[in-house]
Amino acid sequence: MRGVPNRFRGNIWFILSGADKLMKQDQENLFKKLKKIKNPKAEELIKKDLDRTLTTHRGYIEKTEQSRLLDVLIAWMNYEKNECGYSQGMNFIAAILLLFLDEEQAFWTLVALMENYNLSEMYKPGFPYLEIATYQWDRLLEKFLPKLYNHFQFLFLTSDIYTSRWFLTMFSTTFSIHTTLKLMDFFFFDGWKFRFQICISLLKSFQKSFLLLPFEDIVSTLLNFDESTVDFPKIFKNAKKIKLSTNDLEKWENEFKEKKKENEIEIEKKNQNQKEKEKERKKENENQNENENEKEKEKENENGKENEIEIEKKNQNQKEKEKERENEIEN
């Protein structure tokens, strides 16, 4: 499994993705216009990720490629059909494309990946397809490697700890560029299904050691594989032999969506119940305050009446005393 030779790779990616057709349809030199549109917020966001992109590649270490990468990503941000904005991970995909394509070709190939390979769903706010892909991966792990799946469950090692890094960057932060390019080759040919085949084959090769390792060591390996310990020719060869059912993947996708919908309904019910309880508590407090105010008023009225009676008594006593004094004077 040598992958596509470097001299052919860019052209093959460009054609397989359908980017060549998109570029031919462009009559307005769209890329050149889009990269010049001022977008300060987008530029600031993208620039934060430039120094973290392909940090082992000479062009990005010396920063000679960063301006090209910035142009491609700015153009993507300004592209009218962009439904997902910019998100971390896109910088790695675009950077890999620029290793073999010029800026305009890389831009249209990025657009093609987003539109034709459904990659945009991976980067939309909330990462909807990443959630689906992670759920599908859990089911595949449970099906093909049940012992490892149970071990991960026992350790509370959830797949989202590593799948976000794997899937959003096309493994470029996990493997060397050399290996990532081979993975990209197969992705352009076979789409997302091959990603799962590689994951199964890879973890199968590590299953024996993972079953003996603690949480921290497994996570460290999953995020940064030591390629000297990985027989990639064998991994790729075995990956192609793994039979994945499209029906299963679709079933799990629908299952995830249904569960998510049920969870959202349940959360909505809880929120509604909480609001009703708060409303009841508020009403109870208001009633309690009203009762206390009424009692206070009654008490004040009673005190007022008592004061009036006391004052009346004092006045009566005063009158009697005055009358007594008048009688004494007359006598």
C-alpha positions, 0 to 999 in steps of 0.5 A: 500500500504505497499510496499515490506517487507524489508527482501524480497526487495533486492532479489525482486529488483534484480530479477525484474530488470533482474540484476540476469541474468546479474550477472549470465552471468558475467564469469569474476568477472567484478565488482571486476575488474572495481572498482579497475581501477584507474579513478581519474577524476571520483573519484573526481567527485563522492566524491563531492556527497557522503556527499550529499547522503541520509543525513538522513540515519545513514550509510551515516551520519556516512560515513560507507556506503560511501566507498561501494557507491564509489566502485559501482559508480566507477565500473559503470563509468568504465563499457564499456557499460556505455553511460551516464557517471556519473551524480548527481542523480545516487548516490541516486539510488545506495545508495538506492540499497545498503540498501538491496544488497551487492556491486556486486548485487547493481552494476548489479542492477544499470546496469539493471536499466540503460539498462532495464528501460531506465534510462541511457537516463535520465542521458546522457549529456543534460538529453534527457529523462528528457526533454521528461518526463517533457514534458509528465508530463506537458501534463498529468498535463494539462489533469488531473489537468487543474486548477492547470496547468493553475495556474502554468502557471499564476505564470510562475512555470515551471515543470522543477523547480521540475521534475529534482529533482523528477525524477533524484533522484527517489524522494529520496531528496523530501520524506523520505527514508521509502516513497522512498523505496515504490516508488522504489518498484512500479518502479521495478514492473511498470516502469516509468508509475507509477511515473506519476501516483504518481505525479498526485495523489500527486498533486491532493491531494494538488490542493486546497491549491496550488491554493491559494498559491504564487509561492515561497510556492508552489515550497518549498512544491514541493521540500520538502513535509512535510510528516505529511501532506501527506496521502500516503496510499491514494496517493498510492491507488489513483495512481493505479486507474489513467489510463494512455494511453501508446499511449498518452505518446508515442504521447507526446514523438514524439511531443516533439521530433518534436518540439525540432527538429523544434526549432533546425532548427529555431535556425540554421536558425537564426544562419545562418542569423546572420552569413550572416548578419555579413558577409555582415557587414564585407563586407560593412566595407571592402568596406567602408574602401576601399572607404575611402582609395581610397578617401585618396589616391585621396586626397593625389594625389591632395595634391601632385599635388598642392604641385608640382604646388606650388613648380613649381611656387616658382621655376619660381618666383625664376628664374625670380628674379634671372634673374632680378638681373642679368639684374640689374647687367649688367645695 
